[in-house]
Amino acid sequence: MLRKLLLVSCIILASNVLVFAQSGTLKGRLTDKDKKEPIPFATVVVETGGKQVGGANTDIDGNYTIKPLTPGKYNVKASFVGYKQ
């Protein structure tokens, strides 16, 4: 009986962790530093620990959305033909 109670308790605790797992969204707008104009169709990637964990292309207005991301520290890199990294 005690084993069953312990097993059920562990299952309930594990399910709570999965239900409350957090994820985030990174949104932004990529613009030219000098002209302040949006950069459409550029590539934006999110890296952590040297590995890419997300990415997106900007839309016609330079906007991008990358999800889902777990909370943490990331490096965000953008690239487009004719621009330095």
Secondary structure, 3 states (H helix, E strand, C coil): CHHHHHHHHHHHHHHHHHHCCCCEEEEEECECCCCCCECCCCEEEEEECCEEEEEEECCCCCEEEEEEECCCCCEEEEECCCCCC
